[in-house]
Every structure is written in structure tokens, then in C-alpha cells.
Amino acid sequence: MRSPGPEEEPPEEERRVAESQEGEGAEYDSGAQDASEGSSARSGSRRGGRKSKKGSFWRELPILIVTALVLTVLLQAFVARVYVIPSQSMEQTLHGCPGCSNDRILVDKISYLFGEPQPGDVVVFRGPDTWMQNEFDAPETTNPVAQFFQGVGSLLGFPTPNEKDFVKRVIATEGQTVACCDPQNRVTVNGQPLHEPYVYWEPGRGKTQQEFGPVTVPRNHLWVMGDNRNDSADSRVQGGGGVRGAVPVDNVIGKAQFIVLPPTRWQAIPEPDPQTIALGAPTWRTELPDGVGLAIALPGFWVGRQRLTVASHRGAQEYH
């Protein structure tokens, strides 16, 4: 039997098997390379997407901040505003004293769009021209830069030193005659004594009220007094007293609804009508029912802050 020489070709069947194995190896190498390239592309896409999200957040952040500030200004101007109680004249309904945590109150501007202030309401108002003594005791700056920032702060809810704003309780309204005092040391309206459970007698100032009147409240005016009855510069003395101490209804900024700070003082502000028993005044009100104005004002007031909170959460998520 003759063995094949070195120049002879292998049998046809063996050649086909060898070619088939070489083809499978090439296809395997090609598939592995494609898979590797695909994995790299997907990884690069994820990295690019993450960078894109981060970049998008930082581009959007200034817009969100400006939007929040604009909303805050609009809400403060037309819906609600937070005020800091600067004096002791409304103790102990509202705290305001040196060395303590002064109350911050939410004042809604919605309620009186549908009615007028009523006896018992706690209101914030601009002091009339006749009111000289301001509850805020701070000099007015002449620096134009400081004046600019004070104006911005005022729009954002921080009263400037020269804002002559007050917070008092409505005691009588237009046409009513108010005086003090009857034999039991009570304020009277139209000759009838008022029931005032909110009156506070500060230690060391006695429990005898200052006498005044009788004064008939002018049209579209209010007679207002502090709950800390013997430590309040109000309608009894401002402007020299009498009709000059009455406050125009147009000067009322809004109705004090809620103590928002400090947290230990969170509560609605009590506003009992002192005339309900004395004059048989109706218990219904001509403005929005208690709480409705607050329900409208409070959610809107926090919209600007919520937008900033959402922005920060988005940033934290995209960083991780």
C-alpha cells in the first residue's frame, strides 16, 4: 500500500471539516468584538446621559429660583404675608418682647376682598398719618444700596425699618360710639359693656384702663386697641386720641390668621367678637368665614418654597 506524498492533497471530507471549524472561529471572534463594542457604546451613552442630566439641572436651577422669587413677591403682594410681631401690645395673644422669640404671623389678604373687618378681628394695617408712634423703632437708612435691598426684602416679606405697620384688634366700626370705662372698668360700645376675654394685664401696670371718649367712629374707619390693654399705643392715644386715632379701613393690609413661628406657638389666632353678648351682635360675619381665607392663602404662600425644594431634590437625585 502506497502512503500519500507530501505534495498530495488531503481527502475532500477532511478539507471540508477544517474549513467549517475555521469559519466558526471567525464568527465567534466577530460576535465577541461586536458585543464588546455594543457594551462600550451603551456605557458611553449612560455616562453621556448622566452628564446631560446634571447639565440640564444646573441650567434650569436659575430659572427655578427666579420663578420662585417672582411667585413669592406676587403671593406676598396679593395673597398672604408673614409679619414679625415687634412689640408687647398684643400680649398674650401674640408674643413680641425683647429677649424672647417673637411670633411670626401669617396675614391673609383674601378675606377682606369679600367683606369688611369686624369687631374682634386682629388686623395688620398701615399707620395713618396722624399715628406718630411706630411699633418698629429703627432709623431709616440713606444708603441707596441698603435702600434697594430693603425694598427687595419688603417684597419678600421682611418689613423695612421705616414701614409704619401695626397689629391691633378691632373694637368698634363706623358709626359706633366707643368709650371707657363703665363702673366695672370695661370698654363700652353704644353704652353697652364689652366682653373681652383676650385682655391681658401686664404685671406692674395695674388693672385700671385708661379713660377716653366717648368717640363716634367716623365712616369707613375702625377703632382698634391692643390686647395688652395698659401697654399699647392705639386709637386711644395715637394722633392725640379721639377721631384722629381711628384707622381708615383702606389702610388695613389683612387679617392675622395663624402663628407660624416659633413651632411651639403654632396655632390659629383667637378672634372672639366682644360685641356678641353686649350688643346682641349677629354671630355671622360679612367677610369669608374663619379659615376660608387662610385655606386659600396658605397653600399658595408656600408654592415658591416648594419649587425650590423640588429643585434641590432633583439635584440630589441626578448627582447620585
Secondary structure, DSSP 8 states (H G I E B T S, - for coil): -----TTS---HHHHHHHHHHHHHHHHHHHHHHHHHHHHHHHHHHHHHHHHHHHHHHHHHHHHHHHHHHHHHHHHHHHTEEEEE--SSTTTTTS---TTS---EEEEESSGGGSS---TT-EEEEE--TT----S--------HHHHHHHHHHHHTT---TT--EEEEEEEEETT-EEEE--TTS-EEETTEE---TT-B--TTS-S----EEEEE--TTEEEEE-SBTTS--STTTGGGSGGGG-EEGGGEEEEEEEEEESGGG-EE-----THHHHS---S--SSS-TTHHHHHHHHHHTHHHHHHHHHHHHHHHHH-
